[in-house]
Amino acid sequence: MSALELAKKLQLIQEPPLKRSRKVPREELINRLNHRNFLGDDIVLSFRHSKLPHVLKETAIPRPCMNEHARLSWRDSEDMPQKFEHYHFDHFYVDDGLKLLRVDAKLTSLDNTGANLILPEEASEVSFRLHRRHACKGIKAQFFLHGAQFEGTLENFSPDYCQIKLSLRPPQTPLWIDIDAKGYLV
């Protein structure tokens, strides 16, 4: 499988088709962002590569917001904004574990500490999960696939899903992961 084919498959996994959406006005969006700030929870920003079918996702914490201007602080500010050299901002997600809010905001600036956005008049809320996902911190995980062992941490889980953030060590590459094959999680 080529790197381009893998990137296309991973993109399909990362961004499922949106179903059963409802419009959320800007005032409600601002309230949800302020709630995330109060809880210290993050949102996910999505950046698309300018030439390849690749999506880069970064987490950020929204700062208190009172109008259409939103300020976000990076959860991990290492190598920002150099990471985005060949990427452009597409949208961000607010995920409460059961519903997903997609926001097609306009990026006004980006620096090492965060990003500034202009919020749209409305966003789209999607009911896309049967079970709420629960966030995890500090839980180590091992994933085995075709005799290769990958180390990582459990990011979130539900009765029918889990997400692991893998730490690839050379010579491991993302091409070693066959998303159609069955693996084992410990």
SENU-490457 format. One record per atom (N, C-alpha, C): x, y, z. Coordinates in steps of 0.001 Angstrom, whole numbers, plus 524288, in hexadecimal, padded with zeros to 5 digits. Each point is the difference from the previous one (the first is absolute). Layout:
<sites>
XYZ
...
</sites>
This chain:
<sites>
803507FB6A80000
7FCB08049680000
80380804D880000
7FF07803977FC93
80328804B87FFA1
7FE8B803CE80458
80361803D3800D5
7FEFF803F380400
7FB1C8031B7FEAC
7FF0B800FE7FB02
7FB69802ED7FE60
7FB077FCE98011C
800087FAE27FEDD
7FB737FCBE80128
7FEED7FFD3805DC
8042D7FF7D8032D
7FF647FFEB805A1
7FDC98052F801F2
801FD804517FDF3
7FE11805258019E
7FA34800887FEC5
7FE557FE187FB71
7FA7C8004A7FE9A
7FCB37FCBB803B3
801D07FB4A80150
7FD167FCA98039A
7FFAF8027780567
8046480210801E4
80005802688052A
7FC69804BA80020
7FFCF802F57FBC0
7FC938048D7FFCB
7FA507FE458005A
7FE9F7FBBB7FD7B
7FAA97FE098004F
7FEA37FE7680592
803BF7FDD7802D1
7FF067FE7F80568
7FF89804CE80373
8034F803D37FF1A
8001B804928035D
7FB21803617FF75
7FDC38002D7FB76
7FB9C8037B7FF32
7FB677FD187FDA6
7FCCB7FD8280362
7FB7C7FD347FE0C
7FBFB803C97FDD2
7FC8D7FE1F7FC95
7FBF98037C7FDEA
7FC6C801F48045C
7FE9E804E77FFAB
7FCAD8025080402
7FA407FEC77FEE4
7FD347FE7080421
7FA837FE937FF67
7FCC7802BE80428
7FAF98008C7FEF8
7FC3A8022C803AE
801EB805118027E
80126803D77FCE0
8021A804DA80226
7FBA8803E78012C
8012A8036E803A7
7FC988046B80127
80374804D08005A
7FDBE804737FEE0
802F0804E98001D
800358021580598
80496801D78017E
800D88023B80530
80189805AF7FF45
7FD01803AA8024D
8014D8058E7FF55
805078017E802DD
802468045C7FE4F
804F7801CA80227
7FFCE800A5805F3
7FBB4801FC8021A
7FF92800CC805B0
8009C7FADA802F2
7FD967FBD77FE0B
8007C7FAE08027A
8058E7FDE27FF58
80255800ED7FB87
8056A7FE677FF12
803A6802AE803E4
7FF458050A800DA
80335802E7803C5
7FF5B7FDB680575
7FB287FEB980181
7FF137FD948051D
802DA7FACE80079
7FFF67FCDF7FBE6
802AC7FAEE80023
805E8800A680050
8021A803D77FD2F
8059F8010880050
80181801D18057D
7FCD08036780255
8011A801D280553
7FF8E7FB8C803F3
7FC677FC667FF18
7FF7C7FB6B80361
804E47FCA07FFA6
802047FF467FB3C
804D07FCF77FF41
8048C802B1802CF
8003A8052E7FFB0
80413802F0802B3
7FF927FF37805E4
7FB4C8004F80218
7FF227FF6980599
801BD7FA96801DD
7FEE77FBF27FCE8
8017B7FAA98016A
805B27FEC47FEC7
8028A803587FCE9
8055F7FEE77FE5B
8003B7FBF37FBAE
7FB9C7FF247FD5D
7FFBA7FC377FBBC
801A5802937FAE4
801D47FCC97FC74
801F0802207FB1F
7FC427FF107FB79
80157802737FBA4
7FD487FF3B7FB15
804187FE2B7FC17
7FE4C7FE307FB75
8039B7FDEE7FC17
7FFAD8035A7FB16
8047E8021E7FE75
8004E8030F7FB2C
801EB7FC797FBA5
7FDBB800A47FB6C
801437FCC07FB86
802958035B7FBC5
804A87FE4B7FE60
802F6802AE7FBED
800CE7FC3D7FB7A
7FEDB801AB7FB3F
8009D7FCBD7FB59
80518801547FD3C
802957FBE87FE16
804CB800C87FCFC
7FE89802827FACA
8034E803897FE1E
7FEBF802DC7FB36
800407FC9C7FB17
802FC7FB9D80018
8006D7FCBF7FB57
7FE757FA50800E3
801117FDF080497
7FEF67FA7C8010F
7FAD07FF46802D1
7FDB37FB5C7FFAB
7FB187FEFF802D2
8012E7FEA4805B8
80205803C4802E0
8017F7FF178056C
7FDA48043F8036E
7FE397FE6E8049E
7FDC1803A1803C0
803517FFE6804E9
8017C8048B801DB
802EC80082804DC
7FC3B8021D80419
7FFC67FD6B8047B
7FC79801B380425
8033C8019E804B9
7FE908047280238
802A58020B804A1
7FBF28018A8040C
801507FF25804F9
7FC5D8016180431
8015C805618022A
7FBF5802BC8019B
800A08053480247
7FBBA800CF80412
8010F80386803A2
7FC2F8015E80413
7FDCC805597FEB0
7FAD88006F7FFB2
7FDC18052C7FEEC
800A080395804BB
80133804E27FF0A
8003E8040480411
7FA8E8025C8008E
7FEEE802CB80441
7FAC8802628008B
7FE8F803297FB2C
7FB337FF587FE4B
7FE2D802507FB15
7FAF78030080107
7FF97804C87FDDB
7FB4E8031E800D5
7FD53801967FAEC
802C77FF6C7FBA0
7FDB3801787FB01
802077FC587FBC4
7FFD7801B27FB1B
801937FC8A7FBBD
805E07FF0B7FFAB
80321802C18031C
805AD7FF508000A
801807FC1280439
8025A7FBA17FE59
8018B7FBE6803A8
805E97FF758000D
8022D7FF5F804A1
8059D7FF0B800B4
800A57FA818022F
8037C7FCFC7FD9B
8010C7FAA8801AE
805BB7FF928017A
8012B7FD068041E
8056B7FF12801A0
801537FA537FEF1
804937FF137FD9F
801927FAAF7FEB9
8009B7FCBF804EB
7FE5C7FB267FFBE
800DE7FC5A80447
805D57FEA780036
8025C7FF477FB72
805997FEE57FF8A
80232803D87FC12
8031F803C2801C2
801AB804407FC8D
805427FF127FD63
801FE7FB3680027
805137FEE47FDA3
7FFAD800477FA05
8039D802E27FDA9
800798008E7FA50
7FB30802617FD5E
7FD238033F802B2
7FBB1802C47FD89
802238053E7FE33
7FEA1802577FBDD
7FCB27FE4A7FBAE
802F87FD4A7FB97
804F07FE7D800E1
802FF7FD5C7FBEA
7FD527FB037FE32
7FD167FD6D8037C
7FD2F7FB3A7FE98
7FC3A800ED7FB78
7FE06804C07FF9D
7FBDE8012E7FC42
801FC8026C7FAF4
805027FF767FEF5
802568028E7FB7D
7FD347FEA57FAE7
7FE7D7FB1A7FF3E
7FD6A7FE617FB23
7FA387FEBF800D7
7FDCA801EF8043B
7FA967FEE880156
7FCE88050C8005E
7FAEE7FF8F7FF23
7FC908047B800C6
7FB9A7FE68803B2
7FE36803BD8031D
7FBD77FEF6803C6
7FAF47FED37FD18
7FD3A7FBE7801C3
7FB1E7FE797FD80
7FB53800FC8039C
800297FDED804C7
7FBB180082803BF
801E87FE2D80554
7FC9780062803F6
8013C7FD90804FB
7FB397FD2880209
801097FC4480388
7FBE67FCD080259
7FFAF80105805D5
7FB3F80013801F9
7FF057FFEE8059C
7FD347FAD7800F6
8027C7FC90802F5
7FE0F7FAB1800CF
7FE8B7FF50805B3
7FB027FEF080118
7FE6A7FF1980571
7FFCC7FA3280158
801FD7FCBE7FC7F
800067FA6B800EE
7FB777FD2F7FD77
7FBCD802BD7FEEE
7FB6B7FDAB7FD8C
7FE84802D47FAF7
8005D8051B8002B
7FED08033A7FB6F
804E0802F67FE68
80024801457FB10
80473802C27FDCC
7FE0E805157FDA1
802A2804348013D
7FEAF8051B7FDDB
804538018D7FC45
7FEB68006F7FB01
803CC8019E7FC06
7FF5A805D27FF13
80464802D28005F
7FFEF805AC7FF82
8039D801987FB90
7FDC3802547FBFB
80305801E97FB8E
80164805B9800EC
803B1800CD8038B
801AB805448017A
8041C801FB7FC2C
80144805028007D
8040F802637FCBB
804C18010980372
8047C7FDF87FE60
804E3800D2802D2
8021C8056F7FEBA
800FF803208041A
802238053C7FF1B
805CE8004380144
801CA7FCDF803CB
8059C7FFE880130
801617FAF3802D8
805187FEC57FFB1
802087FB248022B
805808011A801FF
8012C7FE70804DF
80541800C980213
8016B7FB86803A4
8046280075802C5
801D57FBD280377
7FC797FF0E804AE
7FCC8803CB80169
7FCAB7FF658049B
7FA7D7FE3B7FEAA
7FE2D801157FB3F
7FAAE7FE847FEA6
7FE37802367FACE
7FAD98005D7FF7D
7FDA9801D97FB1D
7FB78803A780142
7FF03803A57FC77
7FB828037A80056
7FC557FEB57FB84
7FAF57FF9980148
7FC107FE937FC1F
7FB6E803C68002D
7FD45800587FBA4
7FAFA802B27FFD6
7FBD77FBC17FF6F
7FC677FFDC803B3
7FBF87FBF780012
7FBBA801387FC03
7FDD77FBF87FD88
7FBC6800D57FC34
7FAD08011C802C9
7FC238017F7FD01
7FAC3800F680223
7FDA47FB1880267
801447FB767FDAC
7FE067FB1180215
803CD7FB947FED7
7FF837FBE780323
8032F7FB4B7FF57
7FC4D7FB5E7FF5C
802267FB6F7FEBF
7FCCA7FB4E7FF3F
801157FC1680458
7FBD77FE4D802A6
800787FC0980413
7FE257FACF7FDCC
802FB7FBF58011B
7FEDD7FADE7FDD6
7FF9C7FC078046A
7FBDD7FCEB7FFFC
7FF9B7FB9A80398
8024E7FB597FD23
804907FE4F801AC
802987FBF37FCFA
801E07FB6C8033D
7FF017FFF4804FD
801A67FB9C80339
7FB727FDE38031E
800107FAE1800BD
7FC0D7FD9080342
8018280039805BF
805257FFFE80116
801F48000880557
803D980478800B3
7FFD98026A80486
80383804578012E
8059E7FE148008E
803A8802F37FDC9
8058A7FEDC800B2
801DF8029480506
803697FD41802B8
8022C80202804E4
805DA800E87FF46
801C4804AC80158
80581801697FF5C
803607FD2E80403
804D77FEE77FE82
803C37FD608036F
8050A8032880025
802DC7FF7B8043E
805228027C80070
803B07FC36802B1
804A17FF507FDB5
804197FCFF80282
7FF567FA1980007
7FC937FDDB7FCC3
7FF497FA547FFC3
803337FDF27FB69
804017FCF28013E
8036C7FDE07FBF0
7FD437FB8A7FD2C
801247FF937FAEA
7FDA27FBED7FCC7
804217FDB67FC5E
7FF457FB0F7FEC7
8034B7FD687FC23
7FC677FDCD7FBD9
80185800BB7FB1B
7FCED7FE1E7FB9A
8037F7FC677FCCB
7FE127FB417FEF4
802EE7FC207FD04
7FD447FF107FAD0
80310800307FBC3
7FDE87FF3D7FAC8
804307FD627FCAC
7FEC57FB747FDE7
803A57FD157FCAD
8056D7FF618027E
800287FEFD8050F
804EF7FF26802B2
802CC804F0801B3
7FE23804847FE77
8025F804F3801A0
7FD43801EA804EC
8030D8023C80384
7FDDF8021A804E0
8006E805EB7FFE4
7FB9A802A6800E6
7FFCF805AC8001E
7FEA8801B180589
802AA803FB801EE
7FEF78022B8052D
7FCC0804EE7FF57
7FCC180117803E3
7FCE2804BA7FFC9
7FD05800EB80500
7FC5E803AE7FFC8
7FCA48012B80477
7FA557FFF87FE3F
7FC9D7FE3E8037B
7FA657FFF07FEED
7FDFE8059480078
7FD96801FD7FBDE
7FE018055B7FFEA
7FA5580046801D5
7FCB07FC6C7FDF6
7FA8B7FFC6801A0
7FDC37FAA87FEBC
7FB6D7FEDC8023C
7FD8E7FAF37FF13
7FA1E8005F800BD
7FD3E7FC2E7FDEB
7FA6D7FF30800CC
7FF317FA1B7FFD8
7FB3B7FE1C800D9
7FF317FA557FFC5
801597FD8A7FAB9
7FFEE8031B7FBC8
800FA7FDBF7FADD
8048C802847FD05
8034B80301802BD
80423802D47FD4C
8044080187803E6
804D4800597FE12
8042B8026980315
803C7802B57FC40
80296803FE801F1
803C2802E97FCDD
805307FFFF802DD
804217FE937FD2B
8053C7FFC280236
8037D803BD7FD05
80323802F2802CF
803ED803577FD8D
805197FCF780013
801C27FE617FB66
804AB7FCD07FF90
804EB8035A7FFC7
8042A7FDF680257
80528802717FFAF
803627FC657FCB3
800B0801537FB18
8030F7FCB57FC79
805CE800CA800FA
802D07FBA480048
805AD8001F800C5
8028F7FDBD7FB21
8041D802977FE0A
802A07FDE37FB61
801A37FA5E800ED
7FF487FCB77FC33
7FEB0800F17FA83
7FA1C800107FEF3
7FCBC8001B8041C
7FA557FFF07FF32
7FE3E804CE7FCF4
7FC277FF307FC83
7FDA28044C7FD19
7FA217FF107FFEC
7FCE9803E97FEBF
7FA5D7FF297FF8F
7FE947FBFA7FBDA
803837FF127FC3D
7FEEF7FC2D7FBE2
7FFCF7FA6D80226
802157FF16804AA
7FFD47FADC8026C
7FA7A7FEAB801D2
7FCA9803D58008C
7FAC77FF278021E
7FC337FF0B7FB8E
7FDDA7FB457FFE4
7FC0D7FE897FC24
7FAB3800A0802A2
7FD21804147FE8B
7FB1780128802B0
7FBC37FBFB7FF08
800CE7FC8F7FC1F
7FC287FBED7FF01
801327FAF5802E8
8048D7FFB38028B
8019C7FB33802C1
7FE618004E805BF
7FF417FB6780254
7FEBE7FFBC8058A
805028002A8032A
7FFE48030D8042A
804758006880389
7FE3B7FEBD8057E
803B48004980399
7FEE67FEDE80580
801AB804928034F
7FCA680178803AB
801038046880372
8009A7FE1080593
804368019D80283
800F77FE8D80575
8007A804F780332
</sites>
